[in-house]
Amino acid sequence: MIESALLLFLVIDPFGNLPFVLSVIDNVPMARYRRIILRETALAFLILALFALAGERLLGYLNIEQAAIAVAGGVILFLISLKMIFRSASEIFDDNYRDDPFLVPIAVPSLAGPSAITAVMILRTQQQTAFVTLMVSLCLVMVVTASVFLLGRQLSTRLGRRGLRATEKLMGLLLNLVAVNMVLVGIRDFLSAG
């Protein structure tokens, strides 16, 4: 459970997404800010839970091998990690949703984006993580994510923009290592199956 929670934490990356979230809803009053954060993390949880539940059937329907998911997921994570390392999270997504960022862009694609969906599906199919274990891990990560976002304004003041960017770069480096490992595991599984 700790491994799956750590992977999901690195993929969802609350510290890396914090500058983006703050840039999207920076002028919102605090009470509304809290409601938006809680709503968006809950929506992201529901979307990821849906893919954890139905992802394996979707793969079977599309006749996609698990090794392909591992390689594709690794490539997606690798590209996102490079953006995290060399760019800012606020530059990755468009930020024209200041009035009411319902579902887009905070819940999707920032939290429940392609990399998180792929990670959830890999944990269920390739790693054979039990659904309950995965849900507990995902719930834990979403609680931590919501907490980071709720404390975001204070963290931004204390760490400053440079501190937040440094944290984002560190998370990007760790995610980069996870991505390369996923690709290598996918290739190994494909070669051993053939």
Secondary structure, 3 states (H helix, E strand, C coil): CHHHHHHHHHHHCHHHHHHHHHHHCCCCCHHHHHHHHHHHHHHHHHHHHHHHHHHHHHHHHHCCCHHHHHHHHHHHHHHHHHHHHHCCHHHHCCCCCCCCCCCCCHHHHHHCCHHHHHHHHHHHHCCCCCHHHHHHHHHHHHHHHHHHHHCHHHHHHHHHHHHHHHHHHHHHHHHHHHHHHHHHHHHHHHHHHC
